[in-house]
């Protein structure tokens, strides 16, 4: 069974909303992100689902925008986050840095202050 979220036992753990497009890739990304430390990850499969998830949560520390999103979708997501969650950080693999697992991990660790 493919994973769509990973919930930390620590209610103070950082919260990540992952914008993806493929259930298999979402499962893979959640699998490697949960190894970074105490973190909660919600994986979504569309822009609409991701924006709704952000609105539904009491806090979101980071939004990770996957590689399948167009420049226009990215602009809308960034705008929504800036207007609704101004302190939330954004990670854009393939735009800000190479779309590679280690680069993604490094960016998430840096932005969420994870020391692992």
Biopython code that builds the backbone (N, CA, C, O; Angstrom):
import numpy as np
from Bio.PDB.StructureBuilder import StructureBuilder

atoms = [
    (1, "UNK", "N", (0.825, -1.182, 0.000)),
    (1, "UNK", "CA", (0.000, 0.000, 0.000)),
    (1, "UNK", "C", (0.876, 1.254, 0.000)),
    (1, "UNK", "O", (1.818, 1.357, 0.785)),
    (2, "UNK", "N", (0.566, 2.195, -0.872)),
    (2, "UNK", "CA", (1.358, 3.421, -0.987)),
    (2, "UNK", "C", (1.004, 4.397, 0.134)),
    (2, "UNK", "O", (-0.156, 4.530, 0.524)),
    (3, "UNK", "N", (2.023, 5.069, 0.634)),
    (3, "UNK", "CA", (1.863, 6.018, 1.732)),
    (3, "UNK", "C", (1.520, 7.392, 1.162)),
    (3, "UNK", "O", (2.116, 7.833, 0.179)),
    (4, "UNK", "N", (0.549, 8.067, 1.792)),
    (4, "UNK", "CA", (0.202, 9.429, 1.370)),
    (4, "UNK", "C", (0.545, 10.461, 2.445)),
    (4, "UNK", "O", (0.516, 11.665, 2.187)),
    (5, "UNK", "N", (0.869, 9.988, 3.644)),
    (5, "UNK", "CA", (1.270, 10.901, 4.707)),
    (5, "UNK", "C", (2.073, 10.147, 5.756)),
    (5, "UNK", "O", (2.007, 8.923, 5.867)),
    (6, "UNK", "N", (2.823, 10.912, 6.509)),
    (6, "UNK", "CA", (3.581, 10.376, 7.630)),
    (6, "UNK", "C", (3.399, 11.359, 8.778)),
    (6, "UNK", "O", (3.791, 12.521, 8.665)),
    (7, "UNK", "N", (2.812, 10.909, 9.875)),
    (7, "UNK", "CA", (2.496, 11.781, 10.997)),
    (7, "UNK", "C", (3.437, 11.488, 12.163)),
    (7, "UNK", "O", (3.489, 10.364, 12.661)),
    (8, "UNK", "N", (4.172, 12.497, 12.588)),
    (8, "UNK", "CA", (5.067, 12.371, 13.734)),
    (8, "UNK", "C", (4.253, 12.220, 15.012)),
    (8, "UNK", "O", (3.127, 12.708, 15.100)),
    (9, "UNK", "N", (4.822, 11.550, 15.987)),
    (9, "UNK", "CA", (4.202, 11.446, 17.307)),
    (9, "UNK", "C", (4.328, 12.749, 18.094)),
    (9, "UNK", "O", (3.599, 12.967, 19.061)),
    (10, "UNK", "N", (5.240, 13.599, 17.683)),
    (10, "UNK", "CA", (5.487, 14.873, 18.357)),
    (10, "UNK", "C", (4.627, 15.957, 17.707)),
    (10, "UNK", "O", (4.833, 16.296, 16.541)),
    (11, "UNK", "N", (3.667, 16.499, 18.454)),
    (11, "UNK", "CA", (2.774, 17.507, 17.876)),
    (11, "UNK", "C", (3.512, 18.803, 17.519)),
    (11, "UNK", "O", (2.989, 19.621, 16.761)),
    (12, "UNK", "N", (4.709, 18.994, 18.053)),
    (12, "UNK", "CA", (5.505, 20.178, 17.737)),
    (12, "UNK", "C", (6.418, 19.964, 16.529)),
    (12, "UNK", "O", (7.135, 20.883, 16.133)),
    (13, "UNK", "N", (6.403, 18.774, 15.942)),
    (13, "UNK", "CA", (7.272, 18.472, 14.801)),
    (13, "UNK", "C", (6.939, 19.381, 13.620)),
    (13, "UNK", "O", (5.788, 19.782, 13.450)),
    (14, "UNK", "N", (7.943, 19.706, 12.802)),
    (14, "UNK", "CA", (7.677, 20.500, 11.606)),
    (14, "UNK", "C", (6.686, 19.780, 10.691)),
    (14, "UNK", "O", (6.668, 18.551, 10.614)),
    (15, "UNK", "N", (5.866, 20.568, 10.004)),
    (15, "UNK", "CA", (4.860, 20.034, 9.091)),
    (15, "UNK", "C", (5.214, 20.437, 7.665)),
    (15, "UNK", "O", (5.463, 21.608, 7.376)),
    (16, "UNK", "N", (5.232, 19.438, 6.776)),
    (16, "UNK", "CA", (5.526, 19.638, 5.359)),
    (16, "UNK", "C", (4.306, 19.236, 4.546)),
    (16, "UNK", "O", (3.701, 18.192, 4.789)),
    (17, "UNK", "N", (3.949, 20.078, 3.573)),
    (17, "UNK", "CA", (2.943, 19.704, 2.586)),
    (17, "UNK", "C", (3.678, 19.514, 1.268)),
    (17, "UNK", "O", (4.321, 20.429, 0.754)),
    (18, "UNK", "N", (3.566, 18.313, 0.738)),
    (18, "UNK", "CA", (4.235, 17.919, -0.492)),
    (18, "UNK", "C", (3.253, 17.997, -1.655)),
    (18, "UNK", "O", (2.222, 17.324, -1.648)),
    (19, "UNK", "N", (3.570, 18.812, -2.646)),
    (19, "UNK", "CA", (2.783, 18.889, -3.870)),
    (19, "UNK", "C", (3.408, 17.932, -4.874)),
    (19, "UNK", "O", (4.489, 18.194, -5.402)),
    (20, "UNK", "N", (2.731, 16.828, -5.136)),
    (20, "UNK", "CA", (3.217, 15.841, -6.086)),
    (20, "UNK", "C", (2.181, 15.602, -7.169)),
    (20, "UNK", "O", (1.202, 16.339, -7.287)),
    (21, "UNK", "N", (2.406, 14.579, -7.942)),
    (21, "UNK", "CA", (1.462, 14.283, -9.011)),
    (21, "UNK", "C", (1.332, 12.805, -9.302)),
    (21, "UNK", "O", (0.482, 12.385, -10.088)),
    (22, "UNK", "N", (2.181, 12.020, -8.662)),
    (22, "UNK", "CA", (2.219, 10.593, -8.925)),
    (22, "UNK", "C", (2.227, 9.861, -7.587)),
    (22, "UNK", "O", (3.114, 10.101, -6.769)),
    (23, "UNK", "N", (1.257, 8.972, -7.342)),
    (23, "UNK", "CA", (1.204, 8.276, -6.047)),
    (23, "UNK", "C", (2.471, 7.493, -5.712)),
    (23, "UNK", "O", (2.884, 7.452, -4.553)),
    (24, "UNK", "N", (3.087, 6.877, -6.712)),
    (24, "UNK", "CA", (4.308, 6.102, -6.470)),
    (24, "UNK", "C", (5.458, 7.020, -6.054)),
    (24, "UNK", "O", (6.178, 6.730, -5.099)),
    (25, "UNK", "N", (5.624, 8.119, -6.772)),
    (25, "UNK", "CA", (6.691, 9.065, -6.440)),
    (25, "UNK", "C", (6.423, 9.714, -5.077)),
    (25, "UNK", "O", (7.353, 9.928, -4.300)),
    (26, "UNK", "N", (5.161, 10.026, -4.789)),
    (26, "UNK", "CA", (4.802, 10.596, -3.482)),
    (26, "UNK", "C", (5.249, 9.653, -2.372)),
    (26, "UNK", "O", (5.840, 10.094, -1.386)),
    (27, "UNK", "N", (4.972, 8.358, -2.523)),
    (27, "UNK", "CA", (5.376, 7.347, -1.550)),
    (27, "UNK", "C", (6.895, 7.344, -1.370)),
    (27, "UNK", "O", (7.387, 7.273, -0.245)),
    (28, "UNK", "N", (7.635, 7.422, -2.478)),
    (28, "UNK", "CA", (9.098, 7.435, -2.422)),
    (28, "UNK", "C", (9.621, 8.663, -1.686)),
    (28, "UNK", "O", (10.504, 8.559, -0.835)),
    (29, "UNK", "N", (9.068, 9.828, -2.023)),
    (29, "UNK", "CA", (9.535, 11.075, -1.404)),
    (29, "UNK", "C", (9.222, 11.082, 0.088)),
    (29, "UNK", "O", (10.072, 11.464, 0.893)),
    (30, "UNK", "N", (8.033, 10.672, 0.464)),
    (30, "UNK", "CA", (7.688, 10.606, 1.894)),
    (30, "UNK", "C", (8.628, 9.633, 2.595)),
    (30, "UNK", "O", (9.073, 9.898, 3.712)),
    (31, "UNK", "N", (8.932, 8.512, 1.953)),
    (31, "UNK", "CA", (9.846, 7.531, 2.535)),
    (31, "UNK", "C", (11.212, 8.094, 2.836)),
    (31, "UNK", "O", (11.782, 7.799, 3.886)),
    (32, "UNK", "N", (11.758, 8.908, 1.932)),
    (32, "UNK", "CA", (13.079, 9.444, 2.240)),
    (32, "UNK", "C", (13.005, 10.678, 3.134)),
    (32, "UNK", "O", (13.930, 10.912, 3.912)),
    (33, "UNK", "N", (11.951, 11.468, 3.055)),
    (33, "UNK", "CA", (11.847, 12.645, 3.924)),
    (33, "UNK", "C", (11.673, 12.261, 5.396)),
    (33, "UNK", "O", (12.208, 12.930, 6.279)),
    (34, "UNK", "N", (10.935, 11.199, 5.655)),
    (34, "UNK", "CA", (10.716, 10.825, 7.064)),
    (34, "UNK", "C", (12.003, 10.370, 7.741)),
    (34, "UNK", "O", (12.060, 10.295, 8.969)),
    (35, "UNK", "N", (13.020, 10.070, 6.971)),
    (35, "UNK", "CA", (14.315, 9.687, 7.528)),
    (35, "UNK", "C", (15.120, 10.893, 8.006)),
    (35, "UNK", "O", (16.151, 10.733, 8.660)),
    (36, "UNK", "N", (14.650, 12.102, 7.680)),
    (36, "UNK", "CA", (15.393, 13.312, 8.026)),
    (36, "UNK", "C", (15.292, 13.696, 9.493)),
    (36, "UNK", "O", (16.107, 14.473, 9.990)),
    (37, "UNK", "N", (14.312, 13.164, 10.179)),
    (37, "UNK", "CA", (14.128, 13.500, 11.585)),
    (37, "UNK", "C", (12.661, 13.505, 11.942)),
    (37, "UNK", "O", (11.827, 12.969, 11.212)),
    (38, "UNK", "N", (12.355, 14.110, 13.058)),
    (38, "UNK", "CA", (10.982, 14.166, 13.543)),
    (38, "UNK", "C", (10.217, 15.181, 12.711)),
    (38, "UNK", "O", (10.398, 16.387, 12.878)),
    (39, "UNK", "N", (9.366, 14.700, 11.818)),
    (39, "UNK", "CA", (8.709, 15.537, 10.828)),
    (39, "UNK", "C", (7.353, 14.917, 10.477)),
    (39, "UNK", "O", (7.200, 13.695, 10.488)),
    (40, "UNK", "N", (6.384, 15.759, 10.171)),
    (40, "UNK", "CA", (5.090, 15.298, 9.670)),
    (40, "UNK", "C", (4.987, 15.719, 8.213)),
    (40, "UNK", "O", (5.302, 16.859, 7.869)),
    (41, "UNK", "N", (4.545, 14.798, 7.352)),
    (41, "UNK", "CA", (4.490, 15.058, 5.914)),
    (41, "UNK", "C", (3.115, 14.676, 5.385)),
    (41, "UNK", "O", (2.632, 13.566, 5.607)),
    (42, "UNK", "N", (2.501, 15.607, 4.690)),
    (42, "UNK", "CA", (1.229, 15.345, 4.009)),
    (42, "UNK", "C", (1.485, 15.419, 2.510)),
    (42, "UNK", "O", (1.872, 16.468, 1.994)),
    (43, "UNK", "N", (1.272, 14.316, 1.814)),
    (43, "UNK", "CA", (1.473, 14.277, 0.378)),
    (43, "UNK", "C", (0.169, 14.513, -0.363)),
    (43, "UNK", "O", (-0.845, 13.886, -0.056)),
    (44, "UNK", "N", (0.189, 15.409, -1.334)),
    (44, "UNK", "CA", (-0.985, 15.695, -2.156)),
    (44, "UNK", "C", (-0.640, 15.428, -3.615)),
    (44, "UNK", "O", (0.532, 15.339, -3.983)),
    (45, "UNK", "N", (-1.673, 15.302, -4.436)),
    (45, "UNK", "CA", (-1.444, 14.934, -5.840)),
    (45, "UNK", "C", (-1.896, 15.985, -6.841)),
    (45, "UNK", "O", (-1.856, 15.750, -8.048)),
    (46, "UNK", "N", (-2.325, 17.137, -6.352)),
    (46, "UNK", "CA", (-2.716, 18.206, -7.277)),
    (46, "UNK", "C", (-2.559, 19.551, -6.582)),
    (46, "UNK", "O", (-2.450, 19.634, -5.358)),
    (47, "UNK", "N", (-2.549, 20.587, -7.387)),
    (47, "UNK", "CA", (-2.481, 21.942, -6.843)),
    (47, "UNK", "C", (-3.666, 22.199, -5.915)),
    (47, "UNK", "O", (-3.492, 22.703, -4.805)),
    (48, "UNK", "N", (-4.858, 21.856, -6.369)),
    (48, "UNK", "CA", (-6.067, 22.100, -5.586)),
    (48, "UNK", "C", (-6.033, 21.350, -4.254)),
    (48, "UNK", "O", (-6.356, 21.914, -3.209)),
    (49, "UNK", "N", (-5.641, 20.076, -4.301)),
    (49, "UNK", "CA", (-5.568, 19.277, -3.080)),
    (49, "UNK", "C", (-4.529, 19.855, -2.118)),
    (49, "UNK", "O", (-4.768, 19.919, -0.912)),
    (50, "UNK", "N", (-3.390, 20.272, -2.644)),
    (50, "UNK", "CA", (-2.341, 20.841, -1.805)),
    (50, "UNK", "C", (-2.762, 22.136, -1.131)),
    (50, "UNK", "O", (-2.496, 22.341, 0.053)),
    (51, "UNK", "N", (-3.420, 23.012, -1.888)),
    (51, "UNK", "CA", (-3.876, 24.281, -1.314)),
    (51, "UNK", "C", (-4.926, 24.036, -0.239)),
    (51, "UNK", "O", (-4.924, 24.697, 0.800)),
    (52, "UNK", "N", (-5.822, 23.086, -0.489)),
    (52, "UNK", "CA", (-6.840, 22.744, 0.510)),
    (52, "UNK", "C", (-6.190, 22.178, 1.770)),
    (52, "UNK", "O", (-6.619, 22.488, 2.881)),
    (53, "UNK", "N", (-5.163, 21.355, 1.604)),
    (53, "UNK", "CA", (-4.468, 20.780, 2.761)),
    (53, "UNK", "C", (-3.798, 21.879, 3.580)),
    (53, "UNK", "O", (-3.860, 21.863, 4.809)),
    (54, "UNK", "N", (-3.159, 22.830, 2.906)),
    (54, "UNK", "CA", (-2.526, 23.944, 3.620)),
    (54, "UNK", "C", (-3.566, 24.689, 4.453)),
    (54, "UNK", "O", (-3.312, 25.018, 5.612)),
    (55, "UNK", "N", (-4.722, 24.954, 3.874)),
    (55, "UNK", "CA", (-5.779, 25.676, 4.583)),
    (55, "UNK", "C", (-6.309, 24.891, 5.776)),
    (55, "UNK", "O", (-6.720, 25.486, 6.772)),
    (56, "UNK", "N", (-6.307, 23.586, 5.691)),
    (56, "UNK", "CA", (-6.918, 22.756, 6.729)),
    (56, "UNK", "C", (-6.029, 22.541, 7.944)),
    (56, "UNK", "O", (-6.512, 22.111, 8.992)),
    (57, "UNK", "N", (-4.754, 22.829, 7.824)),
    (57, "UNK", "CA", (-3.812, 22.542, 8.905)),
    (57, "UNK", "C", (-3.586, 23.748, 9.805)),
    (57, "UNK", "O", (-3.594, 24.887, 9.338)),
    (58, "UNK", "N", (-3.382, 23.498, 11.100)),
    (58, "UNK", "CA", (-3.111, 24.622, 12.004)),
    (58, "UNK", "C", (-1.764, 25.288, 11.736)),
    (58, "UNK", "O", (-1.596, 26.480, 11.992)),
    (59, "UNK", "N", (-0.806, 24.518, 11.221)),
    (59, "UNK", "CA", (0.496, 25.100, 10.869)),
    (59, "UNK", "C", (1.099, 24.314, 9.714)),
    (59, "UNK", "O", (0.866, 23.115, 9.562)),
    (60, "UNK", "N", (1.871, 25.015, 8.916)),
    (60, "UNK", "CA", (2.651, 24.405, 7.835)),
    (60, "UNK", "C", (4.006, 25.103, 7.858)),
    (60, "UNK", "O", (4.090, 26.322, 7.711)),
    (61, "UNK", "N", (5.058, 24.322, 8.044)),
    (61, "UNK", "CA", (6.393, 24.899, 8.122)),
    (61, "UNK", "C", (7.080, 24.978, 6.766)),
    (61, "UNK", "O", (7.905, 25.860, 6.526)),
    (62, "UNK", "N", (6.731, 24.043, 5.879)),
    (62, "UNK", "CA", (7.390, 24.015, 4.578)),
    (62, "UNK", "C", (6.450, 23.424, 3.533)),
    (62, "UNK", "O", (5.710, 22.478, 3.802)),
    (63, "UNK", "N", (6.495, 23.998, 2.349)),
    (63, "UNK", "CA", (5.782, 23.464, 1.189)),
    (63, "UNK", "C", (6.844, 23.005, 0.197)),
    (63, "UNK", "O", (7.732, 23.770, -0.182)),
    (64, "UNK", "N", (6.740, 21.748, -0.217)),
    (64, "UNK", "CA", (7.662, 21.170, -1.199)),
    (64, "UNK", "C", (6.903, 20.990, -2.504)),
    (64, "UNK", "O", (5.949, 20.215, -2.569)),
    (65, "UNK", "N", (7.323, 21.703, -3.544)),
    (65, "UNK", "CA", (6.651, 21.644, -4.841)),
    (65, "UNK", "C", (7.437, 20.711, -5.753)),
    (65, "UNK", "O", (8.591, 20.976, -6.091)),
    (66, "UNK", "N", (6.795, 19.618, -6.143)),
    (66, "UNK", "CA", (7.436, 18.604, -6.967)),
    (66, "UNK", "C", (7.688, 19.046, -8.398)),
    (66, "UNK", "O", (7.249, 20.112, -8.828)),
    (67, "UNK", "N", (8.397, 18.212, -9.115)),
    (67, "UNK", "CA", (8.869, 18.534, -10.453)),
    (67, "UNK", "C", (7.811, 18.631, -11.538)),
    (67, "UNK", "O", (8.084, 19.208, -12.591)),
    (68, "UNK", "N", (6.629, 18.099, -11.333)),
    (68, "UNK", "CA", (5.620, 18.085, -12.388)),
    (68, "UNK", "C", (4.861, 19.393, -12.538)),
    (68, "UNK", "O", (4.088, 19.551, -13.482)),
    (69, "UNK", "N", (5.068, 20.334, -11.622)),
    (69, "UNK", "CA", (4.290, 21.564, -11.630)),
    (69, "UNK", "C", (4.862, 22.588, -12.602)),
    (69, "UNK", "O", (6.073, 22.800, -12.668)),
    (70, "UNK", "N", (3.962, 23.217, -13.353)),
    (70, "UNK", "CA", (4.359, 24.229, -14.345)),
    (70, "UNK", "C", (4.775, 25.514, -13.636)),
    (70, "UNK", "O", (4.532, 25.687, -12.442)),
    (71, "UNK", "N", (5.403, 26.405, -14.387)),
    (71, "UNK", "CA", (5.803, 27.698, -13.834)),
    (71, "UNK", "C", (4.586, 28.468, -13.329)),
    (71, "UNK", "O", (4.665, 29.121, -12.288)),
    (72, "UNK", "N", (3.478, 28.407, -14.034)),
    (72, "UNK", "CA", (2.260, 29.105, -13.617)),
    (72, "UNK", "C", (1.688, 28.500, -12.339)),
    (72, "UNK", "O", (1.264, 29.236, -11.448)),
    (73, "UNK", "N", (1.670, 27.185, -12.234)),
    (73, "UNK", "CA", (1.197, 26.543, -11.002)),
    (73, "UNK", "C", (2.090, 26.914, -9.831)),
    (73, "UNK", "O", (1.600, 27.201, -8.739)),
    (74, "UNK", "N", (3.380, 26.911, -10.050)),
    (74, "UNK", "CA", (4.331, 27.281, -8.999)),
    (74, "UNK", "C", (4.092, 28.711, -8.533)),
    (74, "UNK", "O", (4.122, 28.994, -7.335)),
    (75, "UNK", "N", (3.855, 29.608, -9.484)),
    (75, "UNK", "CA", (3.582, 30.997, -9.150)),
    (75, "UNK", "C", (2.332, 31.094, -8.273)),
    (75, "UNK", "O", (2.328, 31.814, -7.275)),
    (76, "UNK", "N", (1.273, 30.372, -8.644)),
    (76, "UNK", "CA", (0.033, 30.408, -7.859)),
    (76, "UNK", "C", (0.235, 29.831, -6.460)),
    (76, "UNK", "O", (-0.271, 30.374, -5.478)),
    (77, "UNK", "N", (0.975, 28.732, -6.376)),
    (77, "UNK", "CA", (1.239, 28.114, -5.068)),
    (77, "UNK", "C", (2.050, 29.069, -4.198)),
    (77, "UNK", "O", (1.713, 29.284, -3.033)),
    (78, "UNK", "N", (3.112, 29.639, -4.753)),
    (78, "UNK", "CA", (3.940, 30.591, -3.991)),
    (78, "UNK", "C", (3.112, 31.788, -3.517)),
    (78, "UNK", "O", (3.250, 32.234, -2.378)),
    (79, "UNK", "N", (2.258, 32.302, -4.394)),
    (79, "UNK", "CA", (1.405, 33.445, -4.050)),
    (79, "UNK", "C", (0.447, 33.072, -2.915)),
    (79, "UNK", "O", (0.276, 33.831, -1.962)),
    (80, "UNK", "N", (-0.170, 31.903, -3.028)),
    (80, "UNK", "CA", (-1.103, 31.449, -2.001)),
    (80, "UNK", "C", (-0.392, 31.320, -0.657)),
    (80, "UNK", "O", (-0.903, 31.774, 0.367)),
    (81, "UNK", "N", (0.771, 30.709, -0.664)),
    (81, "UNK", "CA", (1.531, 30.528, 0.575)),
    (81, "UNK", "C", (1.919, 31.891, 1.151)),
    (81, "UNK", "O", (1.773, 32.114, 2.353)),
    (82, "UNK", "N", (2.406, 32.795, 0.319)),
    (82, "UNK", "CA", (2.810, 34.123, 0.792)),
    (82, "UNK", "C", (1.639, 34.871, 1.426)),
    (82, "UNK", "O", (1.811, 35.565, 2.428)),
    (83, "UNK", "N", (0.459, 34.731, 0.845)),
    (83, "UNK", "CA", (-0.715, 35.446, 1.343)),
    (83, "UNK", "C", (-1.348, 34.783, 2.564)),
    (83, "UNK", "O", (-1.898, 35.470, 3.424)),
    (84, "UNK", "N", (-1.277, 33.464, 2.647)),
    (84, "UNK", "CA", (-1.978, 32.731, 3.697)),
    (84, "UNK", "C", (-1.088, 32.162, 4.792)),
    (84, "UNK", "O", (-1.551, 31.941, 5.911)),
    (85, "UNK", "N", (0.164, 31.927, 4.492)),
    (85, "UNK", "CA", (1.120, 31.355, 5.451)),
    (85, "UNK", "C", (2.470, 32.050, 5.260)),
    (85, "UNK", "O", (3.433, 31.409, 4.840)),
    (86, "UNK", "N", (2.555, 33.335, 5.558)),
    (86, "UNK", "CA", (3.747, 34.119, 5.206)),
    (86, "UNK", "C", (5.064, 33.624, 5.803)),
    (86, "UNK", "O", (6.122, 33.926, 5.251)),
    (87, "UNK", "N", (5.041, 32.879, 6.901)),
    (87, "UNK", "CA", (6.315, 32.400, 7.451)),
    (87, "UNK", "C", (6.676, 30.987, 6.961)),
    (87, "UNK", "O", (7.731, 30.459, 7.310)),
    (88, "UNK", "N", (5.811, 30.390, 6.166)),
    (88, "UNK", "CA", (6.067, 29.049, 5.630)),
    (88, "UNK", "C", (7.143, 29.136, 4.560)),
    (88, "UNK", "O", (7.108, 30.006, 3.690)),
    (89, "UNK", "N", (8.091, 28.228, 4.639)),
    (89, "UNK", "CA", (9.174, 28.165, 3.649)),
    (89, "UNK", "C", (8.726, 27.312, 2.468)),
    (89, "UNK", "O", (7.828, 26.479, 2.589)),
    (90, "UNK", "N", (9.368, 27.535, 1.326)),
    (90, "UNK", "CA", (9.056, 26.777, 0.115)),
    (90, "UNK", "C", (10.334, 26.154, -0.409)),
    (90, "UNK", "O", (11.387, 26.790, -0.433)),
    (91, "UNK", "N", (10.231, 24.900, -0.829)),
    (91, "UNK", "CA", (11.340, 24.178, -1.447)),
    (91, "UNK", "C", (10.902, 23.758, -2.845)),
    (91, "UNK", "O", (9.840, 23.160, -3.022)),
    (92, "UNK", "N", (11.735, 24.077, -3.837)),
    (92, "UNK", "CA", (11.394, 23.756, -5.218)),
    (92, "UNK", "C", (12.535, 23.010, -5.920)),
    (92, "UNK", "O", (13.330, 23.615, -6.639)),
    (93, "UNK", "N", (12.608, 21.693, -5.703)),
    (93, "UNK", "CA", (13.625, 20.913, -6.407)),
    (93, "UNK", "C", (13.441, 21.052, -7.916)),
    (93, "UNK", "O", (12.319, 21.074, -8.421)),
    (94, "UNK", "N", (14.547, 21.142, -8.610)),
    (94, "UNK", "CA", (14.498, 21.296, -10.057)),
    (94, "UNK", "C", (14.402, 22.749, -10.481)),
    (94, "UNK", "O", (14.573, 23.068, -11.658)),
    (95, "UNK", "N", (14.128, 23.640, -9.523)),
    (95, "UNK", "CA", (14.072, 25.074, -9.801)),
    (95, "UNK", "C", (15.166, 25.782, -9.008)),
    (95, "UNK", "O", (15.996, 26.488, -9.580)),
    (96, "UNK", "N", (15.163, 25.592, -7.689)),
    (96, "UNK", "CA", (16.153, 26.226, -6.811)),
    (96, "UNK", "C", (17.470, 25.454, -6.769)),
    (96, "UNK", "O", (18.528, 26.033, -6.525)),
    (97, "UNK", "N", (17.398, 24.171, -7.004)),
    (97, "UNK", "CA", (18.552, 23.276, -6.903)),
    (97, "UNK", "C", (18.224, 22.017, -7.697)),
    (97, "UNK", "O", (17.071, 21.823, -8.083)),
    (98, "UNK", "N", (19.215, 21.152, -7.950)),
    (98, "UNK", "CA", (18.956, 19.946, -8.758)),
    (98, "UNK", "C", (17.894, 19.035, -8.139)),
    (98, "UNK", "O", (17.785, 18.924, -6.918)),
    (99, "UNK", "N", (17.134, 18.401, -8.988)),
    (99, "UNK", "CA", (16.095, 17.465, -8.558)),
    (99, "UNK", "C", (16.748, 16.123, -8.259)),
    (99, "UNK", "O", (16.644, 15.175, -9.037)),
    (100, "UNK", "N", (17.420, 16.063, -7.123)),
    (100, "UNK", "CA", (18.123, 14.865, -6.673)),
    (100, "UNK", "C", (17.810, 14.661, -5.192)),
    (100, "UNK", "O", (17.660, 15.631, -4.449)),
    (101, "UNK", "N", (17.714, 13.428, -4.772)),
    (101, "UNK", "CA", (17.341, 13.111, -3.398)),
    (101, "UNK", "C", (18.221, 13.826, -2.382)),
    (101, "UNK", "O", (17.696, 14.429, -1.445)),
    (102, "UNK", "N", (19.530, 13.780, -2.534)),
    (102, "UNK", "CA", (20.418, 14.415, -1.553)),
    (102, "UNK", "C", (20.252, 15.921, -1.533)),
    (102, "UNK", "O", (20.313, 16.533, -0.466)),
    (103, "UNK", "N", (20.043, 16.532, -2.692)),
    (103, "UNK", "CA", (19.831, 17.984, -2.744)),
    (103, "UNK", "C", (18.512, 18.353, -2.064)),
    (103, "UNK", "O", (18.436, 19.356, -1.354)),
    (104, "UNK", "N", (17.478, 17.545, -2.281)),
    (104, "UNK", "CA", (16.188, 17.774, -1.623)),
    (104, "UNK", "C", (16.362, 17.650, -0.110)),
    (104, "UNK", "O", (15.921, 18.518, 0.643)),
    (105, "UNK", "N", (16.996, 16.583, 0.326)),
    (105, "UNK", "CA", (17.222, 16.372, 1.763)),
    (105, "UNK", "C", (17.988, 17.531, 2.384)),
    (105, "UNK", "O", (17.633, 18.015, 3.458)),
    (106, "UNK", "N", (19.035, 17.971, 1.707)),
    (106, "UNK", "CA", (19.864, 19.076, 2.209)),
    (106, "UNK", "C", (19.024, 20.349, 2.366)),
    (106, "UNK", "O", (19.129, 21.043, 3.377)),
    (107, "UNK", "N", (18.193, 20.653, 1.366)),
    (107, "UNK", "CA", (17.363, 21.851, 1.410)),
    (107, "UNK", "C", (16.341, 21.774, 2.545)),
    (107, "UNK", "O", (16.127, 22.752, 3.260)),
    (108, "UNK", "N", (15.710, 20.607, 2.707)),
    (108, "UNK", "CA", (14.708, 20.437, 3.766)),
    (108, "UNK", "C", (15.376, 20.566, 5.139)),
    (108, "UNK", "O", (14.855, 21.247, 6.022)),
    (109, "UNK", "N", (16.523, 19.917, 5.316)),
    (109, "UNK", "CA", (17.238, 20.020, 6.599)),
    (109, "UNK", "C", (17.566, 21.475, 6.919)),
    (109, "UNK", "O", (17.369, 21.932, 8.045)),
    (110, "UNK", "N", (18.064, 22.192, 5.926)),
    (110, "UNK", "CA", (18.432, 23.594, 6.116)),
    (110, "UNK", "C", (17.222, 24.439, 6.481)),
    (110, "UNK", "O", (17.271, 25.208, 7.441)),
    (111, "UNK", "N", (16.141, 24.308, 5.729)),
    (111, "UNK", "CA", (14.960, 25.155, 5.934)),
    (111, "UNK", "C", (14.167, 24.811, 7.190)),
    (111, "UNK", "O", (13.487, 25.669, 7.753)),
    (112, "UNK", "N", (14.254, 23.568, 7.626)),
    (112, "UNK", "CA", (13.530, 23.160, 8.848)),
    (112, "UNK", "C", (14.454, 23.046, 10.059)),
    (112, "UNK", "O", (14.020, 22.635, 11.135)),
    (113, "UNK", "N", (15.718, 23.407, 9.887)),
    (113, "UNK", "CA", (16.698, 23.355, 10.982)),
    (113, "UNK", "C", (16.815, 21.963, 11.580)),
    (113, "UNK", "O", (16.866, 21.802, 12.799)),
    (114, "UNK", "N", (16.857, 20.959, 10.713)),
    (114, "UNK", "CA", (17.033, 19.572, 11.154)),
    (114, "UNK", "C", (18.517, 19.255, 11.118)),
    (114, "UNK", "O", (19.195, 19.567, 10.139)),
    (115, "UNK", "N", (19.025, 18.645, 12.166)),
    (115, "UNK", "CA", (20.467, 18.392, 12.273)),
    (115, "UNK", "C", (20.889, 16.996, 11.882)),
    (115, "UNK", "O", (22.082, 16.695, 11.906)),
    (116, "UNK", "N", (19.974, 16.148, 11.528)),
    (116, "UNK", "CA", (20.310, 14.755, 11.232)),
    (116, "UNK", "C", (21.135, 14.629, 9.976)),
    (116, "UNK", "O", (21.502, 13.521, 9.587)),
]
sb = StructureBuilder()
sb.init_structure("model")
sb.init_model(0)
sb.init_chain("A")
sb.init_seg("    ")
for serial, (resi, resn, name, xyz) in enumerate(atoms, 1):
    if name == "N":
        sb.init_residue(resn, " ", resi, " ")
    sb.init_atom(name, np.array(xyz, "f"), 0.0, 1.0, " ", f" {name:<3s}", serial, name[0])
structure = sb.get_structure()
